[in-house]
Amino acid sequence: MFLETRRLNIRSIETSDENAFIKMASDGSLTEIYGDCSECHKWMGDFIREAMELESENNPYHEYLAFVIEDKSDHQVIGSVGSSFYEDFMQVGVTYFIGAEYRGNGYAAEALQCFTEYMFAKYDLKKLVATANVENIASCKTLEKAGFTVIVTKMYQDLYDEQAEMSNIYELMKA
């Protein structure tokens, strides 16, 4: 897969992306998605290989799809965007992260908006969902800039959360 925005490339993940993902995990960028990432160097290669296999299956209803966000100007890996199947909602949702040194530039919203358009065009999806801890203001703003709307705020415990936390549940309807 390869998508372009004004500033970004969104592409299939490759084994050569492992070190960039480990670096972003060490800066805390993956904590909200995966929890404690202090040992991620031990499993990141397996995650990337699995992501490549899942992309080849071409099924957003099976676990997850993960893609790389890179800066178009220098091809640096700056984050990831993808989808995850939310079993508790029985819906396809979106996931994303941006490395700490690249935050605050609108990259996540730009990538997310492009990715959601791709998902709606490629798959027979009527909506996409997302969750964000209400205290994660940046993530909430990112989702809203990408067109998502809060449908409910409630206690929610995602897969890697140690406990339920007050979260916004978002949805984006196909246009």
Short mmCIF file of the C-alpha atoms (twelve columns), coordinates in Angstrom:
data_MODEL
# 
_entry.id   MODEL 
# 
loop_
_atom_site.group_PDB 
_atom_site.id 
_atom_site.type_symbol 
_atom_site.label_atom_id 
_atom_site.label_alt_id 
_atom_site.label_comp_id 
_atom_site.label_asym_id 
_atom_site.label_seq_id 
_atom_site.Cartn_x 
_atom_site.Cartn_y 
_atom_site.Cartn_z 
_atom_site.pdbx_PDB_model_num 
ATOM 1   C CA . MET A 1   0.000   0.000   0.000  1 
ATOM 2   C CA . PHE A 2   1.219   3.480   -0.767 1 
ATOM 3   C CA . LEU A 3   -0.647  6.749   -0.147 1 
ATOM 4   C CA . GLU A 4   0.543   10.342  -0.346 1 
ATOM 5   C CA . THR A 5   -0.522  13.542  1.352  1 
ATOM 6   C CA . ARG A 6   1.014   16.958  0.912  1 
ATOM 7   C CA . ARG A 7   3.759   16.220  3.459  1 
ATOM 8   C CA . LEU A 8   3.606   12.487  4.106  1 
ATOM 9   C CA . ASN A 9   3.898   9.051   2.582  1 
ATOM 10  C CA . ILE A 10  1.832   6.276   4.125  1 
ATOM 11  C CA . ARG A 11  3.173   2.931   3.076  1 
ATOM 12  C CA . SER A 12  3.350   -0.750  3.855  1 
ATOM 13  C CA . ILE A 13  5.497   -1.662  6.804  1 
ATOM 14  C CA . GLU A 14  8.852   -3.336  6.052  1 
ATOM 15  C CA . THR A 15  11.326  -5.302  8.142  1 
ATOM 16  C CA . SER A 16  13.751  -2.386  7.759  1 
ATOM 17  C CA . ASP A 17  11.349  -0.230  9.852  1 
ATOM 18  C CA . GLU A 18  12.109  -2.198  13.029 1 
ATOM 19  C CA . ASN A 19  14.729  0.180   14.464 1 
ATOM 20  C CA . ALA A 20  12.578  3.257   13.849 1 
ATOM 21  C CA . PHE A 21  9.652   1.610   15.642 1 
ATOM 22  C CA . ILE A 22  11.897  0.560   18.551 1 
ATOM 23  C CA . LYS A 23  13.142  4.157   18.820 1 
ATOM 24  C CA . MET A 24  9.579   5.476   18.931 1 
ATOM 25  C CA . ALA A 25  8.674   2.858   21.547 1 
ATOM 26  C CA . SER A 26  11.604  4.007   23.698 1 
ATOM 27  C CA . ASP A 27  10.341  7.618   23.597 1 
ATOM 28  C CA . GLY A 28  6.947   6.510   24.943 1 
ATOM 29  C CA . SER A 29  5.078   6.880   21.648 1 
ATOM 30  C CA . LEU A 30  3.681   3.344   21.761 1 
ATOM 31  C CA . THR A 31  2.790   3.169   25.456 1 
ATOM 32  C CA . GLU A 32  -0.886  4.035   24.985 1 
ATOM 33  C CA . ILE A 33  -1.254  1.301   22.359 1 
ATOM 34  C CA . TYR A 34  1.003   -1.447  23.748 1 
ATOM 35  C CA . GLY A 35  1.544   -0.588  27.400 1 
ATOM 36  C CA . ASP A 36  5.059   -0.931  28.795 1 
ATOM 37  C CA . CYS A 37  7.428   -1.016  25.823 1 
ATOM 38  C CA . SER A 38  10.686  -1.456  27.722 1 
ATOM 39  C CA . GLU A 39  11.051  -4.921  26.162 1 
ATOM 40  C CA . CYS A 40  9.731   -4.026  22.708 1 
ATOM 41  C CA . HIS A 41  13.105  -4.650  21.091 1 
ATOM 42  C CA . LYS A 42  12.473  -8.334  21.830 1 
ATOM 43  C CA . TRP A 43  9.155   -8.507  19.975 1 
ATOM 44  C CA . MET A 44  9.139   -5.649  17.456 1 
ATOM 45  C CA . GLY A 45  10.504  -7.803  14.631 1 
ATOM 46  C CA . ASP A 46  7.716   -10.338 15.194 1 
ATOM 47  C CA . PHE A 47  5.135   -7.538  15.251 1 
ATOM 48  C CA . ILE A 48  6.399   -6.194  11.923 1 
ATOM 49  C CA . ARG A 49  6.429   -9.632  10.293 1 
ATOM 50  C CA . GLU A 50  2.896   -10.248 11.574 1 
ATOM 51  C CA . ALA A 51  1.768   -6.840  10.258 1 
ATOM 52  C CA . MET A 52  3.160   -7.732  6.834  1 
ATOM 53  C CA . GLU A 53  1.268   -11.049 6.889  1 
ATOM 54  C CA . LEU A 54  -1.972  -9.365  7.990  1 
ATOM 55  C CA . GLU A 55  -1.685  -6.814  5.185  1 
ATOM 56  C CA . SER A 56  -1.371  -9.662  2.678  1 
ATOM 57  C CA . GLU A 57  -4.622  -11.151 4.069  1 
ATOM 58  C CA . ASN A 58  -6.311  -7.836  3.204  1 
ATOM 59  C CA . ASN A 59  -8.977  -8.130  5.917  1 
ATOM 60  C CA . PRO A 60  -9.568  -5.205  8.319  1 
ATOM 61  C CA . TYR A 61  -11.844 -7.423  10.425 1 
ATOM 62  C CA . HIS A 62  -8.889  -9.632  11.397 1 
ATOM 63  C CA . GLU A 63  -6.822  -8.188  14.254 1 
ATOM 64  C CA . TYR A 64  -5.084  -5.148  12.776 1 
ATOM 65  C CA . LEU A 65  -3.462  -3.474  9.807  1 
ATOM 66  C CA . ALA A 66  -0.379  -1.331  10.445 1 
ATOM 67  C CA . PHE A 67  1.314   1.066   8.051  1 
ATOM 68  C CA . VAL A 68  4.241   3.454   8.233  1 
ATOM 69  C CA . ILE A 69  3.996   7.231   8.189  1 
ATOM 70  C CA . GLU A 70  7.106   8.810   6.743  1 
ATOM 71  C CA . ASP A 71  8.090   12.399  6.106  1 
ATOM 72  C CA . LYS A 72  7.919   12.893  2.345  1 
ATOM 73  C CA . SER A 73  10.910  15.263  2.297  1 
ATOM 74  C CA . ASP A 74  13.486  12.937  3.867  1 
ATOM 75  C CA . HIS A 75  11.683  9.557   4.118  1 
ATOM 76  C CA . GLN A 76  12.193  9.417   7.892  1 
ATOM 77  C CA . VAL A 77  9.756   7.101   9.645  1 
ATOM 78  C CA . ILE A 78  7.782   9.362   11.977 1 
ATOM 79  C CA . GLY A 79  4.891   7.152   13.065 1 
ATOM 80  C CA . SER A 80  2.228   4.670   12.126 1 
ATOM 81  C CA . VAL A 81  -1.415  4.615   11.156 1 
ATOM 82  C CA . GLY A 82  -3.618  1.590   10.834 1 
ATOM 83  C CA . SER A 83  -6.737  -0.202  11.851 1 
ATOM 84  C CA . SER A 84  -7.746  -2.584  14.573 1 
ATOM 85  C CA . PHE A 85  -10.832 -4.710  14.977 1 
ATOM 86  C CA . TYR A 86  -12.594 -3.662  18.168 1 
ATOM 87  C CA . GLU A 87  -14.259 -6.872  19.341 1 
ATOM 88  C CA . ASP A 88  -16.169 -5.032  22.067 1 
ATOM 89  C CA . PHE A 89  -17.796 -2.761  19.426 1 
ATOM 90  C CA . MET A 90  -17.674 -5.329  16.589 1 
ATOM 91  C CA . GLN A 91  -16.328 -2.479  14.444 1 
ATOM 92  C CA . VAL A 92  -13.152 -1.611  12.590 1 
ATOM 93  C CA . GLY A 93  -11.331 1.222   14.287 1 
ATOM 94  C CA . VAL A 94  -8.243  3.291   13.688 1 
ATOM 95  C CA . THR A 95  -4.918  3.383   15.474 1 
ATOM 96  C CA . TYR A 96  -2.037  5.804   15.112 1 
ATOM 97  C CA . PHE A 97  1.022   7.193   16.794 1 
ATOM 98  C CA . ILE A 98  3.641   9.795   16.020 1 
ATOM 99  C CA . GLY A 99  7.174   9.741   17.431 1 
ATOM 100 C CA . ALA A 100 7.719   12.282  20.207 1 
ATOM 101 C CA . GLU A 101 10.075  14.486  18.203 1 
ATOM 102 C CA . TYR A 102 7.498   14.864  15.399 1 
ATOM 103 C CA . ARG A 103 4.410   15.704  17.463 1 
ATOM 104 C CA . GLY A 104 2.622   19.033  17.320 1 
ATOM 105 C CA . ASN A 105 2.904   19.392  13.534 1 
ATOM 106 C CA . GLY A 106 -0.468  17.967  12.514 1 
ATOM 107 C CA . TYR A 107 1.094   14.834  11.000 1 
ATOM 108 C CA . ALA A 108 -1.219  12.415  12.795 1 
ATOM 109 C CA . ALA A 109 -4.414  14.164  11.665 1 
ATOM 110 C CA . GLU A 110 -3.094  14.460  8.103  1 
ATOM 111 C CA . ALA A 111 -2.183  10.761  7.969  1 
ATOM 112 C CA . LEU A 112 -5.397  9.702   9.680  1 
ATOM 113 C CA . GLN A 113 -7.597  11.663  7.301  1 
ATOM 114 C CA . CYS A 114 -5.842  10.127  4.284  1 
ATOM 115 C CA . PHE A 115 -5.997  6.656   5.799  1 
ATOM 116 C CA . THR A 116 -9.715  6.837   6.612  1 
ATOM 117 C CA . GLU A 117 -10.461 7.880   3.018  1 
ATOM 118 C CA . TYR A 118 -8.440  4.860   1.858  1 
ATOM 119 C CA . MET A 119 -10.280 2.499   4.228  1 
ATOM 120 C CA . PHE A 120 -13.702 3.686   3.083  1 
ATOM 121 C CA . ALA A 121 -12.696 3.424   -0.590 1 
ATOM 122 C CA . LYS A 122 -11.073 -0.012  -0.288 1 
ATOM 123 C CA . TYR A 123 -13.449 -1.821  2.075  1 
ATOM 124 C CA . ASP A 124 -17.211 -1.972  2.507  1 
ATOM 125 C CA . LEU A 125 -17.167 -0.014  5.765  1 
ATOM 126 C CA . LYS A 126 -19.976 2.323   6.800  1 
ATOM 127 C CA . LYS A 127 -18.071 3.781   9.749  1 
ATOM 128 C CA . LEU A 128 -14.802 3.660   11.644 1 
ATOM 129 C CA . VAL A 129 -14.405 3.943   15.409 1 
ATOM 130 C CA . ALA A 130 -11.665 5.166   17.727 1 
ATOM 131 C CA . THR A 131 -11.071 5.613   21.427 1 
ATOM 132 C CA . ALA A 132 -8.994  8.179   23.297 1 
ATOM 133 C CA . ASN A 133 -8.437  8.791   26.981 1 
ATOM 134 C CA . VAL A 134 -10.072 12.145  27.797 1 
ATOM 135 C CA . GLU A 135 -6.802  13.289  29.382 1 
ATOM 136 C CA . ASN A 136 -4.959  12.716  26.101 1 
ATOM 137 C CA . ILE A 137 -6.024  16.081  24.694 1 
ATOM 138 C CA . ALA A 138 -3.678  15.818  21.690 1 
ATOM 139 C CA . SER A 139 -5.171  12.505  20.595 1 
ATOM 140 C CA . CYS A 140 -8.721  13.800  21.041 1 
ATOM 141 C CA . LYS A 141 -7.891  16.871  18.920 1 
ATOM 142 C CA . THR A 142 -6.242  14.662  16.289 1 
ATOM 143 C CA . LEU A 143 -9.342  12.525  15.925 1 
ATOM 144 C CA . GLU A 144 -11.592 15.564  15.727 1 
ATOM 145 C CA . LYS A 145 -9.360  17.254  13.110 1 
ATOM 146 C CA . ALA A 146 -9.582  14.035  11.071 1 
ATOM 147 C CA . GLY A 147 -13.400 14.259  11.145 1 
ATOM 148 C CA . PHE A 148 -14.267 11.888  14.002 1 
ATOM 149 C CA . THR A 149 -17.130 12.799  16.354 1 
ATOM 150 C CA . VAL A 150 -17.478 11.849  20.022 1 
ATOM 151 C CA . ILE A 151 -20.487 9.577   20.421 1 
ATOM 152 C CA . VAL A 152 -20.064 8.846   24.144 1 
ATOM 153 C CA . THR A 153 -17.679 9.507   27.015 1 
ATOM 154 C CA . LYS A 154 -17.458 6.631   29.465 1 
ATOM 155 C CA . MET A 155 -15.165 4.385   31.438 1 
ATOM 156 C CA . TYR A 156 -13.370 2.169   28.931 1 
ATOM 157 C CA . GLN A 157 -10.609 -0.413  29.146 1 
ATOM 158 C CA . ASP A 158 -8.742  -1.181  25.941 1 
ATOM 159 C CA . LEU A 159 -6.687  -4.308  25.377 1 
ATOM 160 C CA . TYR A 160 -3.424  -3.047  26.917 1 
ATOM 161 C CA . ASP A 161 -4.942  -0.780  29.565 1 
ATOM 162 C CA . GLU A 162 -4.340  -1.890  33.143 1 
ATOM 163 C CA . GLN A 163 -7.673  -0.437  34.210 1 
ATOM 164 C CA . ALA A 164 -10.698 1.334   32.782 1 
ATOM 165 C CA . GLU A 165 -10.254 5.062   32.272 1 
ATOM 166 C CA . MET A 166 -12.576 7.846   31.223 1 
ATOM 167 C CA . SER A 167 -12.444 7.797   27.433 1 
ATOM 168 C CA . ASN A 168 -14.101 9.344   24.433 1 
ATOM 169 C CA . ILE A 169 -15.544 6.870   21.971 1 
ATOM 170 C CA . TYR A 170 -15.482 8.306   18.454 1 
ATOM 171 C CA . GLU A 171 -16.950 7.392   15.112 1 
ATOM 172 C CA . LEU A 172 -16.501 8.587   11.577 1 
ATOM 173 C CA . MET A 173 -19.293 7.806   9.119  1 
ATOM 174 C CA . LYS A 174 -18.593 7.166   5.457  1 
ATOM 175 C CA . ALA A 175 -19.487 10.249  3.422  1 
# 
